[in-house]
Every structure is written in C-alpha cells, then in structure tokens.
C-alpha cells in the first residue's frame, strides 16, 4: 500500500497537465501520482503517455463528472491517504508533509486542506477553499479569506492550524479508509458542493476536518467549468438544496428550506436585473430538479440517519446568516463577522 496517492482528475485539460503536473512531480517525493482521465476528447491521454510515462493513468470511457470520476478512479487506488487534486493547481515545495503529519498526529482527522491562493494573483486567496471552509445556519458555504465574491489578500492572517467545516475539493486530503466507508462523493451532484456534503458526513460520523496553513498551493479556478457558467449556477443551487435536506435536523429543515427557496428566487431576480437570464433560468431548473427528486433526497436523509451517529458535527456551523452579514450589514471579510470562530 502506498501511503499517499495524489489523484488528478482530468477532462480535456492537457494545457493544465503540461503547465502544473511538473510541479506536482517535483514537489511530491515518495507519493504515488495518478491522473484519472474522465473521458477526455482532447489528446490528454496520448500526451501523458508520451510526456509523463512514469505517472499512473486510470481511464474512464465517459465523463462521469467530478464525483463519479473520482469514485471510479479511487476504487482502483490502494493508499492510506488520498489527495484529490485539481489539474489546475500548482503545488509548492514541502506542501505534503505538514498535512500528512496532521493526519498522523490525530486519528480522528478525516479530511484536510492546505492554504489555497490564486495562481493568477499570488498574494490573494482563491475562491475555492481559501483559508478553510465554513458554513452558516442556512447552509451557505463560505471561507476564511472569501465570502461570496469578496476575496482577501494573504497577509499571513490564516497561517494557522484549525478545525473547519469543509475542505476544498481543489486540494482535498482524505483518509482513504473513510472515503470508501462513507460511500465517497455523491454522484448525483455531478460537480460542486460534493466536498461539503462529504465533510458533513465525515463529521456526523465523528471525524474532524482541518485546515493546515503551513502548506500552500496555487489554484487557477474555473479550469473545467467557468465561474460565470449558468451550468455552475445550476449545480450550486441544486446541490446546496440537496445538501441541507440530507443533513439539517428536521426541526431546522422545516423552516430553513422555505427560507432558502425564497432567497434563491431573490437571487434569480438579481440575475435577471444584471441582466443574466441564463443564470436566472438555471435557478429555476435547479428547483424543478430538486422538487422532482424530493423522494430521493429524503431517502438519502433516512439512510444517513440510520448509518451515522446523529446530527451533531465536530465543527459547529456559523450561528448567524451570512447573507444578512454580507448584504445587509456590509461585513465583507471574515474578521468583520459577528463572533467568527
């Protein structure tokens, strides 16, 4: 068994493999490096075989999405720790050791992430993970260093080690045994929010999620699906509704789900006024999908109730509503939030 397996999911990402795979190879001594090709239609596979013959290769005949692609690949990888690494991530010298040391010192640690900075603006945090993921009382995710679209400069303010609610999917360290034990990523999500759902399950099973600020990677972001894509809007709205339905205690869900639906429609109206009608339509499609699959969502909820210890998580949710803090109170940065933890 390999101790650390770095698995890079690739879909038509030859340019990113060419640009960033050398940094992974140079800075990951002792780890197994594998590219899991997710049904690419470009020449990624041929390029890998010619340019990087020592890198492991797992091929799927079709694009299974982020979730299905990783589940398919990781069933074929035997390791103690997995690192789910986006193809558009540049790693730095010594990036692995601090995080692996954290796992070895804490048997209850299930998942972790390093500091995520922007590859384009290297003094700025990157949207997908920043200084560690948190979640508010309504199920809205945010990060230390990034709340909605407000991103902070890195001033060393998050050079710490601390529990967080979720670890980014861009560079996601996870104990392999737990990944399989908890069923991996929810393939119905296809992409987006899947790492938050997984970390929520981890915590409900009694495990912890951590941020390790002594390790740094640089992420391009939007490498496969642009942040301006209506498809991304669709997945984010749809999967977030699924996630809170699966995980919130029933007494919370009964009133928080309607509030979330109303806020979604306000967001759709905002999209229309921007104007961005394709994003507004994406919100509508997300709701239609969610309600047409409500029976499936409650079935998943019941299975989780039976298999996990309960609703309590090892890291509490932010007790206030981040939409109120951000849009009404004007608190754009983590240090401005009411009693941030």
ABEGO torsion letter per residue (X at the ends): XBABBBBBBBBGAAAAAAAAAAAAAAAABGBBBBBBBBGBABAAAAAAAAABAABBBBBBABBAEAAAAAAAAAAABBBABBBBBBAABBBBBGAAAAAAAAAAABAABABBBBBBBBAABAABBBABGEAEBBBBAAGBBBBBGBBEABBBBBAGAAABBBBBABBBAABBBBBAAAAAAAGEBBAAAGBEGAAAAAAAAAAAAGBBBBBBAABBBBBAEGAABBAABAAAAAAAAAAAAAAAAAABBAAAAAAAAAAAAAAAAAAAAAAAAOBBAAAAAAAAAAAAAAAAAAAAAAAAAAAAAAABAEABBABBBBABBAAAAAAAAGBABAAABBGBX
